[in-house]
Amino acid sequence: MKSKNIDLVIYLVAATFFMENLDGTVITTSLPSMARDFGVSAVDVASGMTSYLLTLAVLIPVSGWFSDRFGARRIFTLAIGIFTAASILCGLSDSLSMFIFARVLQGVGGALMVPVGRSLVLQRTPKEGVIRAIALITWPGLIAPVVGPAVGGFITTYASWHWIFFINVPLGLVGIYMSLSLLDPGQEIAQKPFDYFGFVFSGLTLATLIWGLELSHRLEEHFWLVLATMVICGVCAYLAYRHMRRCAYPLVDLNLLDIPSFAVSIKAGIIFRATLTAVPFLMPLLFQLVFGMDPFVAGLMVLSIFIGNLAMKAVTSPILHRYGFKRVMLVNGVLSVLSIVSCIFIDSSMSLPIILLILFLNGIFRSMQFTSINTIGFADLLPNQISSASAITSTSMQLGNTLGVALASLGLVIAHNLRDAQATVLSLADFRMSLVFIALISAVGLLCLLQLPNNAGDGIRKG
């Protein structure tokens, strides 16, 4: 495939990555408007977010098998079509039940779309272009959770919440056309049996984990339910791991975790993604609940993180090529932890430019860390391992994002109860304690990075 076509495929996959991640957060500021139209509470409408996340978590592991069995181009194109059709149904929904059904269908498309798309890119990209390709794919996924609430609020205010989903339609149609035009249909299809036991065990593991994390936002109300859910999750995870290690044709090839660079990318990736995702979740709440800003202004403040992501994009590949993965990830990991710690010092007396600078730097280090971790995971893989590795990576990303919100919420709950359980509002001290909690967890990710070989990624860095 010509380099120009490879670039177009990369941009296409990046766009689908953006759509998938954007639709996970874009409705947060639109929940009250949707609730009024459906005649239910905003909390009830939030089940639309949960159903989407649960579907993603359960079906992402299946994406590798579908890609190998039916061909990557066919599944990728079908996934875009399902996602686009589901977006139309979401926009046309006139009841909560119809909306939840459409969101589940949208999750089906999203679960297949991104991991299969990433496999398509990596299977066609020369080694010397892998860092750049992963950087371009990763970047839109980084900014989507940051800009999602602001985009949703803007569309809901100046149009209606329906257009949050309708804007996916032209993008989806263009995506289908590009997929059919650019991708080669003549690929070898692997004929291997479907791992039903692996699907059931992994699906239950991920579903109970995501559900338990969602419930943990209200831990005081659902403590025993969360505990029971996590016990079930642990049992299913053990059964899934034991089965997939012994199965001749596992749904997901867990032997990939024996490759040091891939194993580190998963472990460190979940930790850093969770902690660095917690910051854009906590800061808008801080600006609104403590500083008294309106939602739109708070959203604009957090866009500084997005600008930091954007600023880092052009220099990520040159830095990794020059200094190597392990050195860059360790140094940038320390800076990432410090960028979380710096948010602790934000208060109402701090000047606006300083606050924006702190968030901007957080965006810079966040972008570099995610791109490095996502890239190193594929550095030592063979072509026939990419589809399964992509499914595992996408699953870990989804878990990291969900875990980030859960940890941030848990930190606020713990801080609030330690300070004054009878208080009805959160204080600046609660947010600071939660950020300390997040920073300490982030520091654990540095220990995972120390397990990387010194020459990790040299094959693609110098290739």
C-alpha positions, 0 to 999 in steps of 0.5 A: 500500500502506498504511503499516502494511502497508509496515511489516509487509513491512519486518519480514518482509524483516528477519526473512529477512535475519536468518535468512540471515545467522544460518545462515552462522555459527550452526553454528561452535560446533556443529561438534564435535557434528555431526562426532561424529554424522556420524562425520567430523572437525569440519573436514569438517563445516565444508564445510557452511558453505563450501557455503552461502556458495558457493551464496549467492555464485553465485546472488545475482546471478541474483535480480534476473533471477528477480524481474523475470521471474517477479514479486517476490512469487512469487520471494520466497515461493518462496525462503522456502519453499525455505529452510524446506524445506532447514532441515528437511533440515539438521536431519534429516541423518544423514550429511555428504553429506546435510547438504551437499546440504541446505546447498546447497539452503538457499543457493539459498533464501537467495540469492533471499530477501534481495535480492528482499525488499529490492527489494520494500521499496524499490519500495513505500517513499516517499522519506522512509521509505527511510532508516528502511526500510534501517535496519530491514532492515540491523540484523538482518543486523548482529547475526546474525553476532555472536549466531550462535556464541553461539546455536548453542553454547547450543542445542547444549549445552541441546538438540541441534544439530538445533534450530539448523535446526528453529527456522527452520521456524515463522519460515519458515511465518509468512513464507510466510503474510505474503508471500502476505497482504501483497504485491500479486501484480499486478506488471508482469513484465519479459520479457528473455532470460537472460544465460547467459554473464554467469551463468557468468562471474560465478558462476565469479568469485564461486565462485573468490573465496569458495573462495580466501578460505576456503583462505587461512585455511590459507595456508601449506598451500595457497599455490599453490592459493590463488594459482591460484584467485585468478588464475582469479578475476581472469580470470573477473572480467575476462570477466564485466565486459567481457561485462556492459558490452557485453551488451544484457540483462546478468545484472547491470547494471554501468552502475549503477556509473556512478552515484557514490553507488551506486559508492561504496556498493559500494567502501566497503561491501566495505571497511568490512564486511570490517574491521568483520566481522573484529572479532567474529571475532577477539575471541572467539578472543582471549578463548578462546586468550589469556585462557582464557575458555570459549566461552560466556563469550567469546560473551557478551562479544562480545554487547556489540557486539550491544547497541551495534548495538541502541542505535544503531538508534533514532537512526540515521535522525534523525542522517542526516536532520539532518547528511547522508550524507557528513558522517556517514559520514566522521565515523563512518568515522573513529570506526569505525577508532578503535574497531578500534584501541582493541581493540588495547589490550585485555589481561588486566589491563584491567577488564571494564567497559572491555572491554565499553565498547570492544566496545559502541562498536564496535557503535555505529559499526558499525551507523551505518556499515553502515546509511548505506552500504546506504542511500546506494547506493539514493538515486539509483536509478530504480525499474527499477534497484532489483532489479539494484542489490539483487543487486549490493549483496547480493553485495558484502555476502556478499563483505565478510563472507567477506573480513573473516574471511579478512583477520583470519585472514591477519593472524594468520598473518602476525603469527604467522610474523613473531613465531615461526613455530615457536610452537604457540599464538597470542599477544596480540601476534599479535592486536594485529598483526592488528587493526592490519592490519585498521584500516589497511585500514579507513582505505582506506574513508575515501578511497572516502567522499571521492568522494561528492558533498556533497549525496549522499542529499539526495533521500531525506534531505529528501524 
